[in-house]
Amino acid sequence: MRILINWLITTAAILITAYLLPGVTVRSLTAALVTALVLGLINAFIRPILILLTLPLTILTLGLFTFVLNALLVLVTSAVVPGFDVRSFWWALLFSLVFSVVSFVLHRIAPV
């Protein structure tokens, strides 16, 4: 049950963030649900490997390279999920930042 609630909160965060940013488009609720699922799977399996591989660069940039990794993972999600479109790397970077804030707020409002 907890996973389902987290998935729905993440979907709501994706929809809100896409509404706020003109460079990000979510065409339907189904696209948002699939985006939340794919983004969650990418963050669970691929992101830790990438963070480990880019650890020297992350240390050198004092952690700022993590933002670049997040934006690249959003672009990968955009390439995989039909109906979720991100115009450019900069929109993906802004999406990942705004999405983090919106997701944090929604998880605080509806704690799981």
PyMOL commands that set and color helices and strands:
alter all, ss='L'
color gray80, all
select helices_A, chain A and resi 2-20+29-53+55-60+65-80+89-109
alter helices_A, ss='H'
color red, helices_A
select strands_A, chain A and resi 24-26+84-86
alter strands_A, ss='S'
color yellow, strands_A
deselect
rebuild
show_as cartoon
